[in-house]
């Protein structure tokens, strides 16, 4: 099975149409059909169900999809590392939780360029479940996330603890009734537990969101209150677009680094981890 077949399978699964996949891949529709037939013959199973409206994955196709994604990632990683210019002796892959990108990764990258000039960096943003899968499959060397899962062969280390504060678009104290315009941002299991202890009698808010940036933007545009990392809302506090809610408790949200026990290049891994720890210390300060 060729990598072109894998790319073709994933493109069809994404767009649901053979002709559209052919356009995206810059090949003919007959080439796409031939690649799919070759894969289906190899497995002895149909990968797509065809209809007048397009195609969708069969049970076998859905089962193969994750493997195909991993194969493509491995190929891309192998190509990047094998094709490293002579000026680079090693490469390292890091995946970060989206909301940690600006506070950590964008500071870690220049740290690495200053302190490990012979190391090529591959970085991407994703969410904890996907990062854990890629770490388990050897597609990434380091993950930075809020919700790691205990997995054989991977080490989990607390990196920092973010402070989340209750802010509002007007000056107020914590009092009964303040939840009427409250936007609950789901910052994860630890936050939910701490939030429940701090506000045991709170009724279900009218608005709940799973993405901090969405909750913050909603409040800035429409008014209201919510919990956000102090580092995120500090510029808005400085400009008096937001105000700290007086008497409200501060809550904590830990972030972790996850990495393999058996690194391909232990020295490079340790250098990368050192950089993350130093950047995290600067955040705490």
C-alpha positions in Angstrom: 0.0 0.0 0.0 1.5 3.4 -1.1 1.3 6.6 0.8 -0.6 8.1 -2.1 -3.3 5.5 -1.4 -3.5 6.6 2.2 -3.7 10.3 1.3 -6.5 9.5 -1.2 -8.5 7.4 1.4 -8.2 10.3 4.0 -9.2 12.9 1.5 -12.3 11.0 0.4 -13.3 10.4 4.0 -12.9 14.1 4.7 -14.9 15.5 1.7 -17.2 12.5 1.0 -16.8 12.7 -2.7 -14.5 10.9 -5.2 -14.6 13.8 -7.8 -13.8 16.4 -5.2 -11.0 14.3 -3.7 -9.5 14.0 -7.2 -9.6 17.8 -7.7 -7.9 18.4 -4.3 -5.2 15.8 -5.1 -4.8 17.0 -8.7 -5.4 13.5 -10.2 -8.1 12.0 -12.3 -11.3 10.5 -10.9 -10.3 7.1 -12.4 -7.0 7.3 -10.5 -8.8 7.9 -7.2 -11.1 4.9 -7.9 -8.2 2.7 -8.8 -6.4 3.6 -5.5 -9.5 2.8 -3.5 -10.1 -0.5 -5.3 -6.5 -1.5 -4.6 -6.9 -0.8 -0.9 -10.3 -2.6 -0.8 -8.8 -5.6 -2.6 -5.9 -5.6 -0.1 -8.2 -5.7 2.9 -10.9 -7.8 1.3 -13.4 -5.3 2.6 -15.3 -2.3 1.2 -14.1 1.0 2.7 -16.8 3.3 1.4 -20.5 3.0 0.8 -21.4 4.8 -2.5 -24.6 6.6 -3.2 -25.9 9.4 -5.5 -25.2 12.0 -2.8 -21.6 10.9 -2.3 -19.7 8.3 -0.2 -19.4 7.5 3.5 -17.1 5.2 5.4 -18.2 1.6 6.0 -17.5 0.0 9.4 -14.2 -1.3 8.1 -13.4 2.1 6.6 -14.1 3.9 9.9 -11.9 1.4 11.7 -9.1 1.9 9.2 -9.3 5.8 9.4 -7.3 6.2 12.6 -4.6 3.9 11.3 -4.5 5.8 8.1 -4.1 9.1 9.9 -1.2 7.6 12.0 0.5 6.2 8.9 0.3 9.6 7.2 1.7 11.4 10.3 4.5 8.9 10.6 5.4 9.3 7.0 5.4 13.1 7.4 7.5 12.9 10.5 10.0 10.4 8.9 10.3 12.7 5.8 10.9 15.7 8.0 13.6 14.0 10.1 15.3 12.1 7.3 15.5 15.2 5.1 17.0 17.4 7.9 19.6 19.8 6.5 23.2 19.1 7.6 23.0 22.1 9.9 20.6 20.1 12.1 21.7 17.0 14.0 18.3 16.2 15.6 14.6 17.0 15.5 11.9 17.0 18.1 8.2 17.1 17.9 6.0 18.9 20.4 2.2 19.1 20.6 0.5 21.7 22.8 -3.0 22.2 24.1 -4.5 25.1 22.1 -4.9 27.4 25.1 -1.3 26.9 26.2 0.1 27.9 22.8 0.7 31.6 23.4 1.8 31.4 27.1 4.3 28.5 26.7 5.1 27.3 23.2 5.7 30.6 21.5 8.2 31.4 24.3 9.7 27.9 24.2 10.4 28.0 20.5 12.9 30.9 20.6 14.4 29.4 23.8 15.2 26.3 21.8 16.6 28.3 18.9 18.9 30.1 21.3 20.0 27.1 23.3 19.8 24.2 20.8 20.6 25.6 17.4 21.2 22.2 15.9 17.7 20.9 16.8 14.9 21.2 14.2 11.4 21.8 15.8 8.1 20.4 14.7 5.2 21.9 16.7 1.5 21.7 16.5 -1.6 22.6 18.5 -4.3 20.1 19.4 -6.4 18.8 22.3 -5.4 16.4 25.1 -7.0 13.2 23.7 -5.4 13.6 20.3 -2.0 14.6 21.8 -2.1 11.5 24.0 -2.7 9.2 21.0 0.1 10.8 19.0 2.5 10.4 22.0 1.5 6.8 22.4 2.0 6.1 18.7 5.4 7.8 18.7 4.3 10.7 16.5 5.3 13.3 19.1 8.1 13.5 21.6 6.4 15.9 24.1 2.9 16.9 24.8 1.8 20.0 26.8 -1.7 19.6 28.1 -4.3 20.0 30.8 -5.8 16.4 30.8 -3.1 13.7 30.4 -4.1 10.1 30.8 -1.9 7.5 32.6 -0.4 5.5 29.7 2.3 2.8 29.8 5.6 4.1 28.5 4.8 7.8 29.1 5.9 10.0 31.9 3.5 12.7 33.2 5.0 15.7 35.0 3.2 18.8 36.4 4.5 21.8 34.6 2.6 24.7 36.2 -0.6 25.7 37.9 -2.6 28.5 36.3 -4.6 30.8 38.4 -8.2 31.4 37.2 -10.0 34.5 38.4 -13.6 35.6 38.2 -14.0 38.8 36.1 -16.9 40.8 34.9 -17.6 43.6 32.5 -18.6 45.9 35.3 -17.4 46.5 38.9 -19.2 44.3 41.3 -18.9 42.1 44.4 -19.6 38.5 44.7 -23.3 38.4 45.8 -26.5 36.5 45.3 -27.8 37.0 41.8 -24.5 37.6 40.1 -24.8 34.4 38.2 -27.6 35.8 36.0 -25.1 36.8 33.4 -22.5 34.2 34.3 -20.8 32.2 31.5 -19.5 28.9 32.7 -16.3 28.0 30.9 -15.5 24.3 31.3 -11.8 24.3 32.1 -11.7 20.5 32.8 -12.2 18.0 35.7 -10.1 19.7 38.3 -11.7 23.1 37.7 -15.2 21.6 37.8 -14.5 20.0 41.1 -13.0 23.2 42.6 -15.9 25.3 41.1 -18.5 22.9 42.7 -16.8 23.3 46.1 -16.7 27.1 45.8 -20.2 27.5 44.6 -22.2 24.4 45.8 -25.6 26.2 45.5 -25.1 27.7 42.0 -27.9 26.9 39.6 -27.1 25.8 36.1 -25.9 28.9 34.2 -27.8 30.0 31.1 -24.6 29.7 29.0 -21.8 27.1 29.2 -19.0 26.9 26.7 -16.1 24.4 26.3 -13.6 26.9 24.7 -12.2 29.7 26.8 -11.6 32.1 23.9 -15.3 31.8 22.9 -16.5 32.5 26.5 -14.2 35.6 26.8 -15.2 37.0 23.4 -18.9 36.6 24.3 -18.5 38.4 27.6 -16.5 41.2 26.0 -19.2 41.7 23.3 -22.3 41.2 25.4 -21.4 41.7 29.0 -21.3 39.2 31.8 -18.8 37.4 34.0 -16.7 34.2 34.0 -13.6 32.5 35.1 -10.4 32.9 33.0 -6.7 32.6 33.5 -5.2 35.8 34.9 -2.6 35.9 32.2 -5.3 36.0 29.5 -7.5 38.7 31.1 -4.7 40.9 32.5 -4.6 43.2 29.4 -8.4 43.6 29.6 -8.1 44.4 33.3 -5.4 47.0 32.6 -7.6 48.7 30.0 -10.7 48.4 32.3 -12.6 46.4 29.8 -12.9 43.8 32.6 -12.9 44.0 36.4 -12.1 41.5 39.1 -15.2 40.4 41.0 -14.5 41.3 44.6 -14.5 38.5 47.2 -14.6 35.8 44.5 -12.2 32.9 45.1 -9.3 32.2 42.8 -9.3 28.7 41.3 -6.3 26.6 40.1 -5.9 24.7 36.9 -2.7 22.5 36.5 -1.0 21.9 33.2 1.4 19.0 32.5 4.1 17.8 30.2 4.0 14.3 28.9 6.9 12.5 27.3 8.2 9.0 26.5 10.3 6.9 28.9 12.5 5.8 26.0 13.5 8.8 23.9 15.1 8.5 20.5 17.6 11.1 21.6 17.6 11.6 25.4 19.9 14.6 25.3 17.6 16.5 22.9 14.5 15.5 24.8 16.0 16.7 28.1 17.1 20.0 26.5 13.5 20.6 25.3 12.1 19.7 28.7 14.5 22.1 30.4 13.3 24.9 28.1 9.6 24.2 29.0 10.4 24.2 32.7 12.3 27.5 32.5 9.5 29.1 30.5 6.9 27.8 33.0 8.9 29.3 35.9 8.8 32.7 34.1 5.0 32.3 33.8 4.7 31.6 37.6 6.9 34.6 38.3 
